[in-house]
């Protein structure tokens, strides 16, 4: 989804790249606070354990700014 809301906590981020492109670099950033996680280069899929605290996060691909998802994390 383009936007989702979840409670704060530990999560497994799983991104399955089905675009066909191989040179993609995904990042998860906390709004106005910098990068939380980054995919390894030249991998098709990405799995990462993250601990998200309340705030707004942006999941995006470096060279495709239109590919993004907003994750709003609320207190438990």
Residue frames as qw, qx, qy, qz and C-alpha x, y, z in Angstrom:
[[0.000, 0.885, 0.466, 0.000, 0.00, 0.00, 0.00],
 [0.323, 0.677, -0.045, 0.660, 1.05, 3.61, -0.48],
 [0.163, -0.517, 0.430, -0.722, 0.43, 4.27, 3.23],
 [0.704, -0.313, -0.636, -0.036, -0.09, 2.14, 6.31],
 [0.317, -0.676, 0.343, -0.570, -0.37, 2.61, 10.08],
 [0.785, -0.084, -0.596, 0.146, 1.15, 0.21, 12.63],
 [0.602, -0.796, 0.015, -0.056, 1.95, 0.15, 16.34],
 [0.053, 0.790, -0.597, 0.133, 5.50, 0.72, 17.58],
 [0.871, -0.283, 0.394, -0.082, 7.58, -2.43, 18.01],
 [0.292, -0.415, 0.770, 0.385, 9.87, -4.96, 16.35],
 [0.767, 0.506, 0.143, -0.367, 9.11, -5.96, 12.77],
 [0.572, -0.091, 0.654, 0.486, 10.50, -8.01, 9.93],
 [0.381, 0.686, -0.118, -0.608, 10.54, -5.89, 6.79],
 [0.585, 0.067, 0.744, 0.317, 10.18, -8.02, 3.66],
 [0.379, 0.676, -0.131, -0.619, 10.33, -6.41, 0.26],
 [0.681, 0.145, 0.676, 0.240, 9.81, -8.64, -2.75],
 [0.113, 0.577, -0.331, -0.738, 11.05, -6.92, -5.89],
 [0.609, 0.342, 0.710, 0.088, 8.95, -8.10, -8.81],
 [0.273, 0.829, -0.037, -0.487, 9.71, -5.16, -11.09],
 [0.871, 0.426, 0.111, 0.220, 12.29, -7.08, -13.14],
 [0.225, 0.867, -0.313, 0.316, 14.94, -4.41, -12.45],
 [0.863, -0.126, -0.353, 0.338, 18.13, -5.61, -10.74],
 [0.439, 0.204, -0.260, 0.836, 20.00, -2.41, -9.80],
 [0.372, -0.747, -0.272, -0.479, 17.60, -1.20, -7.13],
 [0.355, 0.084, -0.601, 0.711, 18.55, 0.25, -3.76],
 [0.431, -0.692, -0.462, -0.351, 15.81, 0.52, -1.17],
 [0.212, 0.193, -0.536, 0.794, 15.94, 2.56, 2.01],
 [0.409, -0.717, -0.562, -0.059, 13.76, 2.99, 5.07],
 [0.259, 0.271, -0.245, 0.894, 14.09, 6.47, 6.55],
 [0.190, -0.664, -0.607, 0.394, 12.49, 8.12, 9.52],
 [0.206, 0.847, 0.297, 0.390, 11.03, 11.44, 8.40],
 [0.020, -0.919, 0.173, -0.353, 13.47, 14.30, 9.11],
 [0.628, -0.662, 0.404, -0.068, 15.81, 11.96, 11.03],
 [0.107, 0.612, -0.753, -0.218, 17.70, 9.88, 8.48],
 [0.671, 0.186, -0.663, -0.276, 18.12, 6.31, 7.37],
 [0.746, -0.367, 0.413, -0.372, 16.98, 3.39, 9.53],
 [0.742, -0.067, 0.649, 0.151, 17.85, 0.56, 7.11],
 [0.375, 0.650, -0.414, -0.515, 19.16, 0.04, 3.58],
 [0.966, 0.186, 0.160, -0.084, 18.97, -2.94, 1.22],
 [0.561, -0.363, 0.556, 0.494, 22.08, -4.62, -0.08],
 [0.331, 0.592, -0.346, -0.649, 22.90, -3.65, -3.66],
 [0.429, 0.311, -0.730, -0.432, 21.92, -5.88, -6.56],
 [0.135, 0.099, 0.951, -0.258, 19.61, -8.11, -4.55],
 [0.240, -0.358, -0.670, -0.605, 16.15, -8.94, -5.80],
 [0.556, -0.671, -0.444, -0.206, 14.47, -9.19, -2.38],
 [0.125, 0.482, -0.469, 0.729, 15.20, -7.49, 0.93],
 [0.688, -0.551, -0.470, -0.048, 14.60, -8.74, 4.47],
 [0.235, 0.417, -0.420, 0.771, 15.50, -6.65, 7.51],
 [0.455, -0.584, -0.623, 0.251, 14.67, -6.73, 11.22],
 [0.094, 0.472, -0.050, 0.875, 13.73, -3.26, 12.44],
 [0.246, -0.531, -0.655, 0.479, 12.55, -1.73, 15.70],
 [0.059, 0.533, 0.325, 0.779, 10.20, 1.13, 14.88],
 [0.142, -0.387, -0.538, 0.735, 9.36, 3.84, 17.38],
 [0.250, 0.798, 0.507, -0.210, 6.45, 6.30, 16.94],
 [0.056, -0.593, 0.297, 0.747, 6.88, 8.54, 13.93],
 [0.733, 0.613, 0.084, -0.281, 6.61, 8.59, 10.16],
 [0.515, -0.345, 0.667, 0.412, 8.84, 6.42, 7.99],
 [0.605, 0.641, -0.174, -0.440, 9.36, 6.42, 4.24],
 [0.718, -0.081, 0.642, 0.257, 10.24, 3.25, 2.33],
 [0.482, 0.808, -0.063, -0.331, 11.64, 4.20, -1.08],
 [0.848, 0.165, 0.264, 0.429, 13.97, 3.35, -3.96],
 [0.373, -0.530, 0.124, 0.751, 16.86, 5.74, -4.55],
 [0.126, -0.126, 0.536, 0.825, 16.45, 6.19, -8.32],
 [0.195, -0.449, -0.714, -0.500, 12.64, 6.00, -8.43],
 [0.062, -0.052, 0.442, -0.893, 11.21, 8.72, -6.15],
 [0.619, -0.115, -0.215, -0.747, 7.68, 7.77, -7.21],
 [0.744, -0.124, -0.657, -0.005, 8.19, 4.32, -5.63],
 [0.047, 0.294, -0.608, 0.736, 7.49, 5.03, -1.99],
 [0.557, -0.518, -0.629, -0.161, 5.38, 3.88, 0.89],
 [0.163, -0.561, 0.347, -0.733, 4.63, 5.84, 4.05],
 [0.612, -0.286, -0.721, 0.153, 4.57, 3.93, 7.34],
 [0.284, -0.642, 0.176, -0.690, 3.00, 5.78, 10.27],
 [0.551, -0.091, -0.765, 0.320, 4.02, 4.23, 13.60],
 [0.444, -0.675, -0.055, -0.586, 1.80, 4.96, 16.59],
 [0.185, -0.422, 0.749, -0.476, 2.48, 4.30, 20.28],
 [0.273, -0.115, -0.954, -0.037, 1.33, 0.90, 21.50]]
